[in-house]
Amino acid sequence: MSFDPLALRREFPFFAAADKPPRHYLDNAATSQIHGSALASMIDHETRRANVMRGNHALAARATEAYATARQQSARFLHAASADEIIFTAGATTALNLVAAAFGATLSAGDEVVVSLAEHHSNLVPWQQLRQRRGIVLKFLPLTGDGRIDTNALTDVVTPRCRLIALTHCSNVTGAQTDVTAVTAAARAVGARVLLDGAQRAPHGPVDVAALGVDFYVFSGHKCYGPGGIGVLWGRAEALQGLPPFLTGGGMVGEVFPEHSAFAPPPRRFEAGTPPIAAAIGLGVALTALMDWPWPAIHDHQQALLNRLLHGLADIPGLCLLGPRDTAARCPVVSFAIADLHPHDICQVLDDHGVALRGGHLCAQPLMRHFGIDGANRASLAPYNTNDDIDALLTGLDDAIRRLR
């Protein structure tokens, strides 16, 4: 099946806008552009909106049905066994904090949680805080020279005291994908659970959590061509059942008495208060559109763009590529540093060329230290990117080096 990125662009309002600087959007790992159908569904809800659940009028019933449909659409995207395994949150960060708080409440001093040095801060700081609250032991998987998580170290790091392994599915810096099979095997050997931070993997096609064999999976809507302020936590039903709530209030209770309360079953137990209704609806529609895209052909398209980018960067003197030098087992996320040039200055020059790029420590300071740098630039691709975007980036980098040195 063939794939035409220019045809896909017509589904995104951003590319139709007359005043759409920058012209070459390569900051998708931070936020992708929103799909037109997702935006339309949100406008439709907000122009005739009502709150969900317990309402006895037609608008409330309509909103409740749309919200339930969004949960089902998210479940289909993840190949979840049940829509009741889907919990809507404010984003991947909130979802990770939810697991750290709720699952963390079941842990005791001395229990171990394993992460890696490649994690986004959102999958590191919550576990540091849990260590302070509960006295858990936080252990780290090391990295290979090219920044991949060294799964060969699992046998040394994962002990019978391990209760959870929490890792990125795809690095937001190097694009390297984690060997999940090795991770789940190590976890099962000691009876531990596995959490994957899928914020960078989910935008690149539907995910099969059953095939992955993990217990928790999180991702954000704003990276998956949907709205901001919405994310998903998927949890295996039996893993969610015994967890206490993260936030409390209306909507997540069964019965409330002056001295105690009984909590609703998942997913409502973890969705206190009025949820992000419009955002959830928009996300569900965006994921439905995403599932209809021809992903084998898109994968070939993105691999070709990735090759073009990697080869172009390799020809730039003084440029250090962070992560794998090839396209195997990686998402189209590429970070690099140029000697003596600050990432923010590079971004500024590239903006003059109409290229949107990310620069800084990318919320991954331990990984930056692994590479011996303070920050980097990151180009991240989406299916709607083209050769023109790659060429504009490479041309802009040549200009940045001439102007900044």
N, C-alpha and C positions, 0 to 999 in steps of 0.2 A: 504494500500500500504506500502511495506517495504522500508526501506532506509538504504543504506550502505555508511557511510562516507568515507570509504577507496576507494570506486569506485568514489565518487565525487572528491577525492584528485587527481585522474588521470587527471582531467580537469584543474588542476592548475600547471603551470611550476615550481612553488616554491617547490612542493613536489617531483618533479622528479630530482631536482638539486642534484649533488653529494656533493657539499659543501654548505649545506643549514643550517648552524647554525642560530638560535637555532632549535632544533628538535621539540620543543613543543611551538607552536606559540599561545599565549593567549593575544595578544595585538590588537585584531581586532577592538576594539572601537576607537583606534587611526588610524589604517590603516589595512584594510584587504588585503589578497593576491589577485593578479589580475588573473582573469579568462583567460585561454589560448586563447579563441576565441576573447576576447577584445584586447589582445596584438597583435594577428595576424591581426586584422582589422586595427589597428593603423600602423603597419609596412607596410601593403598593401597601405594605404593612403600615408604615408610618402615617400615611394619609387617611387610613381607616383603622387606627390602632385601638387595641384594648389589652388589658393584662391577661395573662394565661392562668388557667386552672381556677376552678371554683366560681367562675362567673356564670350567671344564668341568663345572659343575653347573647344575641347572635354574633356580635363583634367579638365577644370573649371566646365563644365557641370556635369562631374562625381563627383567631390568634392561637388558641390552644392546639387546634388541628395542624396549623402551619408549623408550630414549634415542635410538635411530635413528629411531623414529617421530616423536619431538619435532623432530628435525632436518628431517624431511620436511614436517611441519606448518608449521614456520617458513619453509621454502622456498616452500610454497604461498602463505603469507600475503604474501610479497614477490614472488611470480611469478618466482622464481629459476629459472634453466635447470636447475640440479642441486642436490640436497641437499648435495653436497660443497662448495658455495659458502657454506654456513652454518657459521659458527664461533661456538660458545657462549663467552661471556665472563662476567665478574662484573657487567657492566652497560655502559651506553653509555660511561661514562668510561673503563673499562678498554679497551673496543673502540677508542676514539679514541687512547688511549696505545699500543695495539698497532700501529695504522697509523703513528703518529708514529715509533715505534721501528723497525718492520720496513721500511716504505716509506722512512722517513728514512735507514736504513742504506744505501740505494741512491743517496742524493743526495751531491753534492759542494759544497764551498764556492762560494758565488755562485749556486747554484740557488735558485729562488724558490718560495715557498709563499704563496698568496693566501688571506686570511681576511677577515672584516669586523669592524666595530666593534659588531655586534649579537650576537656569539657568546657563548654560555655559557662560563664559564671553562674548562670541560672541553675545548672546542674552540679554546682560545687558549693556555693555559699549556703544554700538551705541545709546541706549535710554538715557543714561546719557549725551552723547554729544548732542543729540537732545534737551534735557532739557536746556542745556546751550545756544543753538542757538535760540530756539523758545519759551522758557519759559513754556514748558509743565509741567504737574505734573506727576511724576513717582510714582506709587503706587505698593505695594508688597503684594502678597498673602503669608500668613505664611505657615509653614510646620508642619506636624504632628510629633510626637516623632520619628517615624521611617523614616522620611525624605520625605514622600509623600507630594505633594502639597495639602493643605487643601482646598478643593473646598467648604466646608461648609462656608468658610469665603467670598465667592463670593458676597453674598447679602450685606455684610458690605463694601467690598472694591470697587465693581463696582457700580458707580453712573451714573446719566444721563450725566455727563461730560465725561464719558469714551468714547474714540474713537477707542481704539484697546486693545485687550488682546493678549499678545505675550508670549507663554509658550513652554517649551520643551514637545515633544510628549513622549519621554522616557529619563529619566535622564542618563547622561553619567557617573554618580557616583554610584547611587543606582540601576539603571535598572528599577525603578518604572515608570509605564506608567500613564499618566495623564488621568483623567476622562473627556474626551473631550465633552461628551454629556452635562455634567453640565456646562462646560465652554461656549459652544455655546449657551445654553439656556440663561445664564446670559447676554451674549453679545447681543443676539437678543432682549432681553427685553429693552435694552437702545439704540439699533441701532448701536452698535459697531461692528467692524470687529475682526476676530480672525486669528492669525498667529501661526502656529506650526513649531517648529524647529524639523524636523524629522531626523536629522543626525544619531541618534542612533536607530531609529525605522525602517527606510527604509531598512537596510541590512537584516531584518528578515521577508521579504516577501512583495509582492505587497501591495500598499496603495490605499484606495478608498477615494479620497478627497471629492467626492460628498456625500458619506455616512457619512463622518466625519462632513460635514456641515461647513467647515472652509473657509476662504477667501484667505489665503496665506499658502504655504507649501514649506519648503526648505530642501534640503539634499545634501550630497557630494558624488562624484563619488568614491573617494579612500576608502570609507568605504563600498561601495556596489560592491566590487570585480571588480571595474573598475580602470581607471587611476587617477592619481592626477591632480590637477590644473583645475578641472571641477566640477561644481555643478549645481543644478537646483533650480530655483524659479518657482513654479507654482502659478499663480494668477487667481482667477475667472475673466472672461473677463470683466465684468462690474466694477470690482474693479481696474483693470489695466487701463481701458480706460481713466480715468481722471487724471492719475498721470503724473507728469513731468518727463523728463529723469533724470537718475542718472549720467551718463557720456555722454559727447558729442563728436562729431567728424564724421568721415566717417561711412556710413552704417546705421546710425540711423536717417537720415534726409529725408524729401521729397524734398523740395526746399530750396536753400540757396541764400540769397541776401546780399549785403554789410551791411545792417543794421539789418536784422532779418532773422530767419530761420523757416521753417515749419517742424515739426517732423513726422517721419513715425509712423504708428500705432504699437501697441504691436504685436509681441514681439521685432521687430527690433528696436523700440524706445529705448530699454534697452540693446542693444548689440552693443555698439559703437566700431568701429575699426574692425580689423581682429579677429574673434572669435577663441577660442581654438578648431580648426576643428578636428584634430586627436583625441583629448581627448573626444570630444563630440561623435564622431563615436565609439570610444572604449566604452564609457559609454552606449550608446544605445545597443551595442552588449552584454555587460555585463548584462544589465537589462533584455534583451530578454532571456539570459541563465537562469538568476535568476527566471524569471516568469515560466520557464519550470520545475523547481525543484518541488518535491512532498512536498509541505509545511506542510500539516497536519502531515505527517510522520516525517518531519524535526522538527516540533514543539515538538512532543513526544520525539524525540531523544535529543533535547536541554534541555527539561524539566528534562529528566533523568540525563543528565550531570550536570545540575544546582542543582538538589537534591543531587547528589553525592558530589559536591563541597561544598554546604551549610552544609551538615552533617559533612564533613571532617573538615571544618573550625571551626565548633562548638566545636570540641574536642580539639582545641589548646588553652592551658592556656594563658591568657593575651591578647587574640585576641578580638577585638571589630569589629563586623560586622556593616557596614553602610547601613542602608536601611532595607527593609522588610526581615523577616526571612523565608518567604515562597516563592513559585513560582507563586503565583496568580498575574495577571495583571502586569507582569514585563518581561523585556527582560533579556537574559543571560549575564548580566553585574553585577559583584560583586566586591565591594570595602571593604577594611578592614584595620585596624590599629593594630599594635602589640605594646604593652606598652614598652617604652624605646628603641625601635628600629626605626631607620630612614628608610623611604620607599626606598630611593636610595640604602642603604646598602643591604636591602632585595633583591632588583632587581639584585644587583651585584652577590650575592650568588646564586640566582636562575639561572642567566645566566651561572654559572659554571655547572649547572645541565641541560643546554640546554633549559631552560624555559624562554620565552620572556614575561615579565610582565611590566606594567606601574606603576610608583611611583611618587608622588608629590601632589600638590594641585589640579591637574586634571582640571585646568582652571575653578574652581568652588570654589573660596575662601569664598564667603558668606555661601555656604553650608558646607564647612569644619568648619567654625566658629560655625554654628548651632550644629555640632557634638562635638565642643570643642577640635578640633585638628588642626594641621597645614598642614597635608598631609596624604595620604593613599596609599595603593597599590591597583591595579585594575586588575582583571582577566576578560577578555571579550571573549565570545565564538562565534564561527561561525559554520555553518553546517559541516565543514570538521574536527572539533575537535572530539576527542575520549576519552574513559575512560583512556587511557594511558596518555593523556595530563593532566587530572585532577590528576591522581595518581602521576605523576612527579612533579606537583606543590606542592602537599601536602608533598611529601617526601623532596622536596627542602626547604619548609618552616620549617620542623623539623630540618634540617641541619642548616638553617640560624639562628634559635633561639639558637641552641647549640654553633655555632661559634661566634655569635655577643653578647652574654650575658656573 
